[in-house]
Amino acid sequence: MNSQSRWWLRSVTLMVWALAAASAVFWGLRFVPAPGAPAALPIAGNGVATADPAAVARLLGANPATAPAAGAVSGASRYKLLGVVADRGHSGAALIAIDGKPPKPYRVGAAVGDGLLLQSVAPRRAVLAAGMDAPASVTLDLPPLKP
């Protein structure tokens, strides 16, 4: 063999080994977590995700820094429904302002005030009652959508 064909064979062999080494380094780094990267943690409990009422309130537009409106009104008009997160099972949360104060999120079953609790939610509606099995005392509806 002449020296030119040997040089060509050696350079091709070197390139193949370099590609194999680069591939091994690449895949080795893909399977090793980066330092400081968060590790996947198992979910504790029964695996059912629960909603954070404060996060739902922020999502629906509640602003804890807003000043309360002046004057309290008695009766059902004390409550103003500002947002609803509901599913088909009528569970979820509602964003309700009471007496013109900043709105707060309430989950189904939570006490809202004056002996009332949030009995159920539906799309664009929340029902307040004295108990979960009691008849509805106050039904709150969101204002109609603007076209």
Number of C-alpha atoms within 10 A of each C-alpha: 5 6 8 8 10 10 11 11 11 11 12 11 11 12 11 12 12 12 11 12 11 12 12 12 11 11 10 10 11 10 8 8 10 10 7 6 7 8 9 6 6 7 9 8 7 6 8 8 9 7 11 11 17 15 12 20 23 14 11 17 13 21 13 14 7 10 10 14 10 9 9 12 12 9 8 13 12 14 22 19 19 22 25 25 20 20 12 9 9 15 17 21 27 30 25 26 20 19 18 17 19 17 25 20 25 21 23 22 18 15 17 22 12 7 10 19 21 28 27 23 26 19 14 18 19 26 20 28 21 19 16 16 8 10 12 16 14 18 17 18 18 14 11 7 6 4 3
